[in-house]
Amino acid sequence: MTPLAATFRLCNDSMSRRSASAFGTRKVDMGWHGGGGLRVLLVEDDRTLGEAVRDHVTSGDNAVDWMKTIDSATSALSTTVYSVILLDLRLPDGSGITLLRDLRARGVTTPVIILTAHDQISDRIEGLNSGADDYLVKPFNLGELTARMLAVSRRYSGRPVSVVQIDGLEINSAERRVVADGETVSLSSREWAVLGVLAARPGAVVSKAQIEEALYAFGSEIESNTVEVYVSRLRKKLGRDRITTQRGLGYCLGGDA
């Protein structure tokens, strides 16, 4: 284990112990608050750091693809659309800045948060000027990583505010709360994942493939009718007419039938 990785683990282990002491045996709240369903690319070659970040991000009902080189990250990006990229700068086959600049040159707008031990102001300026959306210096607090990931993903989706109101329905993703016609509705994590994708683009058609991507966050196999099952459950809880089917295209929250 590298000295930096040891410091990172000690810092976050200490934070977890303090939280556990304060809240007893209750699961430690690391700030996700319903912000799950993200598909995250983690590019980090340090095993201890990578495991800590991966485990933390997946604990919030997100899917993580962990790559350790620029080459493997480039391959993953060629086949998968990600919500957020967490990018180390010092990688075995080059600098993460090279990958970042290549993405931006090709018009890829996926938000990128740099995770690095480079703490000089000049390093931060270079990272941000190369197209990064945010910059975290190691060792960092995992709760802060959560907040920054949710912030950049909201900006990317065009929804800097986490509350959507449409047709008598109020969806507060930050507080994981849904109110339909004045009544609070309880949703499972998978139902939240599906609703979150639809709520990101209210009134627009969302394809079945996009909804399946959100459900991959749970690590279970996606059956051919999985999307239909969860859309049906949401309709029963929120009202059948609030989610419409656009045949051959996908589903729409608040659109015309």
C-alpha positions in Angstrom: 0.0 0.0 0.0 1.3 3.4 -0.9 1.7 6.1 1.8 -1.0 8.2 0.1 -3.4 5.2 0.0 -2.8 4.5 3.7 -3.5 8.1 4.6 -6.7 8.0 2.5 -7.9 4.9 4.2 -7.0 6.1 7.7 -8.8 9.4 7.0 -12.0 7.8 5.8 -11.9 4.9 8.3 -11.7 7.5 11.1 -14.7 9.4 9.6 -16.7 6.2 9.5 -15.8 5.3 13.1 -16.9 8.7 14.3 -20.2 8.4 12.4 -20.8 4.9 13.7 -20.2 6.2 17.3 -22.6 9.0 16.8 -25.4 7.0 15.2 -25.0 3.6 16.8 -25.4 0.6 14.4 -27.4 2.6 11.9 -25.9 2.6 8.4 -23.6 5.6 7.9 -25.1 8.3 5.7 -22.6 9.3 3.1 -24.8 11.8 1.3 -26.3 9.8 -1.5 -29.9 10.6 -0.6 -31.5 8.9 -3.6 -28.8 10.1 -6.0 -28.2 6.6 -7.2 -28.5 5.1 -10.7 -25.3 6.7 -12.1 -23.0 4.8 -14.4 -19.5 5.8 -13.3 -16.1 5.2 -14.9 -13.4 5.1 -12.3 -9.8 5.4 -13.8 -7.4 4.7 -11.0 -4.4 2.4 -10.8 -3.9 2.3 -7.0 -5.7 -0.8 -5.6 -6.5 0.5 -2.2 -7.8 3.9 -3.4 -9.7 2.2 -6.2 -11.4 -0.3 -3.9 -12.4 2.4 -1.5 -13.9 4.7 -4.1 -15.6 1.8 -5.9 -17.2 0.4 -2.8 -18.3 3.9 -1.7 -19.9 4.7 -5.0 -21.7 1.4 -5.4 -23.1 1.7 -1.9 -25.2 4.5 -3.3 -26.9 2.2 -5.9 -24.6 3.3 -8.7 -22.7 1.1 -11.2 -18.9 1.4 -11.4 -16.6 0.3 -14.2 -13.0 0.4 -12.7 -10.2 0.8 -15.2 -6.5 1.1 -14.3 -5.0 2.4 -17.5 -5.8 5.0 -20.2 -6.1 2.2 -22.8 -8.7 0.2 -20.9 -10.6 3.4 -20.1 -10.6 4.4 -23.8 -12.1 1.0 -24.7 -14.8 1.3 -22.0 -15.7 4.8 -23.3 -16.1 3.5 -26.8 -18.9 1.2 -25.8 -20.6 2.8 -22.8 -22.2 6.1 -22.0 -21.2 7.3 -18.5 -22.8 9.7 -16.1 -19.5 10.7 -14.4 -15.8 10.0 -15.0 -13.5 9.9 -11.9 -10.0 10.3 -13.4 -6.6 9.9 -11.8 -3.8 11.8 -13.5 -0.8 9.6 -12.9 -1.5 6.3 -14.7 0.8 3.5 -15.9 0.5 4.3 -19.6 0.4 8.1 -19.4 -1.3 11.1 -17.9 -5.0 11.3 -17.4 -4.8 14.8 -18.8 -4.1 13.2 -22.2 -7.3 11.2 -22.0 -9.3 14.2 -20.8 -8.1 16.4 -23.7 -8.8 13.7 -26.2 -12.4 13.3 -24.9 -13.1 17.1 -25.1 -11.5 17.3 -28.5 -13.9 14.6 -29.7 -16.9 16.5 -28.2 -17.5 14.2 -25.3 -19.3 16.2 -22.6 -19.5 13.6 -19.8 -18.5 15.4 -16.6 -15.0 14.6 -15.3 -13.8 14.9 -11.7 -10.0 14.6 -11.4 -8.8 12.7 -8.4 -5.1 13.2 -7.8 -2.3 13.8 -5.4 -1.1 16.8 -7.5 -2.0 19.7 -5.3 -0.2 22.6 -6.9 -2.4 25.5 -8.1 -0.7 25.1 -11.6 -1.9 21.4 -11.7 -5.5 22.4 -10.8 -5.4 25.2 -13.5 -4.2 22.7 -16.1 -6.8 20.1 -15.2 -9.7 22.6 -15.3 -8.4 24.2 -18.5 -8.2 20.8 -20.1 -11.9 20.3 -19.6 -12.3 18.9 -16.1 -15.5 19.8 -14.2 -14.1 19.5 -10.8 -10.8 18.6 -9.0 -10.3 16.7 -5.7 -6.9 16.3 -4.1 -6.1 13.0 -2.3 -6.7 12.1 0.4 -10.3 13.3 0.2 -13.5 12.7 2.2 -15.8 10.2 0.5 -18.8 12.3 1.5 -17.4 15.2 -0.3 -16.8 13.0 -3.4 -20.5 12.1 -3.2 -21.6 15.8 -3.2 -19.3 16.7 -6.1 -20.5 13.8 -8.2 -24.1 14.6 -7.7 -23.5 18.3 -8.4 -21.7 17.7 -11.7 -24.2 15.1 -12.8 -27.1 17.5 -12.1 -25.4 20.2 -14.2 -24.8 17.7 -17.0 -28.4 16.6 -17.1 -29.5 20.3 -17.4 -31.2 20.1 -13.9 -29.1 22.2 -11.4 -32.2 21.9 -9.1 -33.0 18.4 -7.9 -36.8 19.0 -7.8 -39.1 18.2 -10.8 -42.8 19.2 -10.7 -45.0 17.9 -13.5 -48.7 17.1 -13.8 -49.4 17.1 -10.0 -46.2 15.1 -9.4 -43.3 16.4 -7.3 -40.0 14.4 -7.5 -37.2 15.5 -5.1 -34.2 13.4 -6.0 -32.0 14.9 -3.3 -34.3 13.9 -0.5 -35.6 10.8 -2.3 -39.1 11.9 -2.0 -42.1 11.7 -4.4 -45.5 13.3 -3.8 -48.3 12.4 -6.2 -51.5 14.5 -5.8 -50.5 15.5 -2.3 -49.7 12.0 -1.1 -46.2 10.8 -0.4 -45.3 7.7 -2.4 -42.8 5.1 -1.3 -40.5 3.7 -4.0 -37.9 0.9 -4.1 -34.3 1.6 -5.2 -34.9 0.1 -8.6 -38.1 2.1 -9.0 -36.2 5.2 -8.1 -33.5 4.4 -10.7 -36.2 4.1 -13.5 -38.0 7.2 -12.4 -34.7 9.2 -12.1 -33.9 8.6 -15.8 -37.4 9.7 -16.8 -37.4 12.7 -14.5 -34.1 13.9 -15.9 -35.9 14.6 -19.2 -39.6 15.3 -18.3 -41.7 15.5 -21.4 -39.1 13.8 -23.6 -38.9 10.2 -24.8 -36.4 8.0 -23.0 -35.4 4.8 -24.7 -35.6 1.3 -23.1 -31.8 1.0 -23.4 -31.3 4.2 -21.4 -33.5 2.8 -18.6 -31.7 -0.5 -18.7 -28.4 1.4 -18.2 -29.7 2.8 -14.9 -30.8 -0.7 -13.7 -27.4 -2.1 -14.3 -26.3 -0.2 -11.2 -27.8 -3.0 -9.1 -25.5 -5.7 -10.5 -28.4 -8.1 -11.4 -29.1 -9.5 -14.8 -31.5 -7.5 -16.9 -34.2 -9.6 -18.3 -36.0 -8.7 -21.6 -39.1 -7.5 -19.7 -37.3 -5.8 -16.7 -38.0 -2.3 -17.9 -41.7 -3.0 -18.5 -42.0 -4.5 -15.1 -40.7 -1.5 -13.3 -42.6 1.0 -15.5 -45.7 -0.9 -14.7 -45.0 -0.7 -10.9 -44.4 3.0 -11.2 -47.7 3.5 -13.0 -49.6 1.7 -10.3 -48.0 4.0 -7.6 -47.9 7.3 -9.5 -50.9 7.1 -11.8 -51.1 5.2 -15.1 -51.3 8.3 -17.3 -48.2 9.9 -15.9 -45.8 7.6 -17.8 -46.7 7.1 -21.4 -45.4 4.6 -23.9 -44.1 5.8 -27.2 -44.2 2.6 -29.3 -40.9 1.7 -30.8 -39.2 4.7 -29.1 -39.5 4.4 -25.3 -41.2 6.0 -22.4 -42.1 9.6 -21.4 -42.8 11.2 -18.1 -45.7 13.7 -18.4 -46.0 13.3 -22.2 -49.2 12.8 -24.2 -50.5 9.2 -24.6 
